[in-house]
Amino acid sequence: MPINAEQLLSALEPLPFPARLTLTARTARSLADDGTLAPLLTELDGRGPYERRLAALAALVGRDADFLAERLADPDPVVAGYARRAARDLPVPDRAVEAAYDDAPAVLRQRLARLLGAGGRTALAERLVARLRAEWGDAEAARLLPACSAPFVARELPGLAHAVDGWTRLACRHPDPVLDHAEQTLADRAGGQQRDDWWRLHATTVAALAPLRPERVMTLLERHGPGSLPPALNNGLGPLVSADAERVIRWITSPDRREQRHEPMPPPGVLRRLVRAEPASLTALGRHWLNRGAHFTALVKAVPPGRRPAFVDAVTGAGARGNPALSVLGLLPRERRWAEVRRAAAEFDGTGYWWDDLDTLAHGPIDEARPALLAAIGRSDADDRAAAWPLFVACAARDGGREAITELLTTAGRRLRNERDPVRAEALGALAETHPRLFGADDVPLLDVIAAGALEARDSSADTLTALRTLAVRLLVEHATDGASELRHWALRTLEGITSRVGVPDFGPLHRVLRRGQEHQVFEALRPWLDAGAGRADFRLLLGLAAALGPRARRLPELQERLLTALERGDDETFRAAAELWLAAPATRGERVAAIVALEPSSVVLPPVRRVLTRRRTDLLDSMLDASAPHGRFLVVGARRPLPDLGDSDRWLPRQQRTAVRLAGEAVADDSLPLDERAALIRAAAPVPEFGRALALAHKDDPEVVVAEAALGALPWTDRPHDTLPALLDQAGSDRARVAVYAASRAARCTAPSELALSLGALLTGERPAKVTSRKEAVRLAARFLPPRRAVSLLASAFHAPDRHPDVRAAVVRALPPLLGEPEAWSLLDDVARNDARPVHEALLAVTPWELAETHRRAYAAVVVAAYDRSLALTEGFGGGYALLHAMGVWCRYSTGLAGRIARTVCDLGERTHWQFAGWVMRDLAVSELPHPVGGAAPGSMFHGAVAELLAAMHTTEGGCDALAGRDQPALQRLRNLTSFGYVDGVRTELLEAVAEQLASEPLLAAERAHLLAQLADHTEEPTALLERLRDLADALEGAGTTVAVHTSDRLRPSSAYRAVPQRAEALLTAADRFTRDGGTATGLLAVGIVKGTGGSLGWPEEWRSLLRLLRGHGNADVRHEAYRIMTENE
């Protein structure tokens, strides 16, 4: 039977929100079956927002695709949302989706892109990529790539990659094109900070690719990996380990990787997977992590207990320093652990830190550790006692025998009663961590003494009571069902005692510690106490138990009945708590809230009740909105009633929305209320359809600044934000601009481009008075939300505005990168290169190459070259020149001429301001993996040419001036700055060789050359090559002076078994022995440096100590002096 809009609305009027949706859907389905749905849709669609949303829902259920296809671009987000859902589920034609893009605001384009990304319209997405790229630029086109086919993405991604902002989603859809692009990009970034930045920004994407293409991701890490894995990728190593554990370990332990001070540790799951793979190089990983305590411990923990001793022995047998077993004693089997403890205890000489020795003893048999442990818990210092008690408890728990536990509890009961609270808290905390199965019924009297001491102590802290509660709860959970009723009763008595002390029962998160179904047993165990409490109307234990059980409480019908009893018989505080707990069950929440309101009408003001009324039982909401407030226990006469949560107002009837906003308006107009509360009400009411917008507009000019700015800030959050844009932009020249122009950003997202261009035009051209901040934001809005051609035109008007304000111009320049497909944008950049404002040049150089399409990068680099001299001349402040030159250095990969300009700044002896910064940038370029002539130091490179020019300048009058007034050896100073690679990461061997060879002819640079040769030795692992490197270094030190030899030898990198190949240490030992016996001063000092670094890192084996003794008898006094400065042991 046909039904009209009035009949449907009348039927919906008395229903709660879920029932209204159900009835609407049922009616729509029935009418659609009869073919009479269209008249109802037309009638509803001609009314207000509430009715139009009902029409959209009915059309979706009735499968009226044509009705919804016309509303894909509807300004009402709910109606448009139903239309997009129909486009996924119903046969909505492609032409309707294409038509929705016509003059579409940014927010709609984003939602349509998500619709296409859901799949099923690949051909449409590929057609739209071309259209959107032409109309809107690369960013809009790139957003559709996940919806396209793999061949299409492989073809288009290189040209759109700079504009992609959803790499992870694209990678999940099309992993191979994304990995191809990643390989090309990382190769282009040529190491250094730019490469690490890429990994940091794309770690989540690479982690998503790992399970899809593990081999390719591993190759990417090996070729272009970062110095340190970002957290997302570190946590996602599991698929790589499953694919090839050997490669993962080889990459982690590779000597080519820069060692990190804080290397991230893989999660336990990854380590367990790594161990299960049983790679042959697992021992190498143990050696690599041996000096990183947490890493090594986690790795040993991942090894099965039975294999741990053999694994630790394998690591130890590889020449590790010290005894690795001592750092993982708690993870070893008992017999091996005791053997290690006894071996270590035999070497105790009283010189070590007492706690370390005690910790080692505590891992051994309690009979052997008892004297030391009892002495430690009796030390005079309270901090020492607090540190010793956990060791005593852990030692007894590891023993596990009845005698040890009884002794522990007896000692604790006797000593803790009159202890200081920090000591007591540490001891009880350790007891709480002990497995509850270790306690027996015979321990109850001892536990009573401990609990009484904690509860009766005047200074008992929250930490002490929390530890006691944890112990009681763990015992209660462990013994809730077995025959140990004494321990169960002790736990309940203790919890009751804690409640008596603090007034609130606290069981902790029982739902996380109880085994499946154990909540029933805990409830039965507590039943006598619950009955006793209910008899005297004390429901604290019941409420504490219900809160602790969390979701499990819903599965206990008797507990739910007791909560209802608490509502009926409890006081006000009990009612509040019980109402929240009783309403926690979603399935019965609607019926229960009605019962609560019937029991106490004023309970509608309680937050948990109010929350259910506003979201589900909207039919009961009128009790909160009626003219006569529901006075009672929780709302006394004269008190102001709280409003319902306006964030859920889209679930209400229009009359309820109108009434709620009217009440909010009355409160906003009440001068007696705090300004912040009035402002919050405006913000809360903003999303209410129609009425919220009217309230905000009514107060946008309020005399109270806080209220007025809250209203302006709320306008873009109304149901029609695009209608509020003119009101916001009207404030661009007032003091309210600080709020209005930023609120306009959200409104602009929802405004059609044709309307937005008209609104922003007057601001950008200067026709409308506006603050500089407003004009800058208008520039950003135009660049983000307008078609590129129109945006560039407006930005050109802003750049050439009569006042030529530098900050506005800088904003224009920074907004240009996405718009460089328009010729007019390049004309603007040409003007920028000739501009004399420092902010403009800073904005020009703030752009990185990877923000631009690859086709635009060389042209942009040419603009940077054109602006070079002006940019340098305009720098200010300490370090400003380096920041600017560093930014220019990034662009050198696209302009050899720019690298030449930077080299010219280094070599120009008349330039005394920026030469040092330019030298650092030239050094970074040389170290980078950029192709010749920008990167490297080979003949013909920019770096080689700069060094050659400065070497020649040293012998000229200007470059070699010696200690003149105001100047001294300028060329030498520049060379020292340029050729110092000591603290530069990623320096390659061929670069060091080339620079060292170039400096060989200059005696004044002997020290710098020696330092380069020392770095070459550091980079060498192969023994024969290492010996040759060290021989070259020794030759270079001859005649360079004692000081140079000492400093150079100190800079040699030590060798250690866990970091380098073992043969390196042997080669260093051979070289040091030869140099020692050579008799020369330089070679002797070099030998001292090798012995000091490597001998110390290896723990001073006998062969290294023997060599040190030989050096102390060297024929040269300087060598003897340096050798005696080294000590193998400290007194």
ZIDARA-V266911 format. One record per helix or strand of 2 or more residues. SS is the DSSP state (2 for helix, 1 for strand). FROM is the first residue (numbers start at 1). TO is the last residue. If there is no record, write none. Layout:
BEGIN
SS/FROM/TO
SS/FROM/TO
END
This chain:
BEGIN
2/5/13
2/17/34
2/37/45
2/49/61
2/65/69
2/77/89
2/94/100
2/106/117
2/122/136
2/138/142
2/145/147
2/150/163
2/167/173
2/175/189
2/192/210
2/214/224
2/231/235
2/238/243
2/245/252
2/268/276
2/282/288
2/293/302
2/305/317
2/324/331
2/334/346
2/354/362
2/366/376
2/382/399
2/402/416
2/421/433
2/436/438
2/441/456
2/462/478
2/485/502
2/510/513
2/518/535
2/540/555
2/557/569
2/572/582
2/586/599
2/601/605
2/607/615
2/618/620
2/622/625
2/646/651
2/654/668
2/675/685
2/691/698
2/705/715
2/721/729
2/737/749
2/753/765
2/772/785
2/788/799
2/806/815
2/817/819
2/823/833
2/838/845
2/849/851
2/854/866
2/868/873
2/880/894
2/896/907
2/915/927
2/942/953
2/970/978
2/989/999
2/1003/1018
2/1023/1037
2/1042/1050
2/1062/1078
2/1081/1097
2/1102/1112
2/1117/1124
END
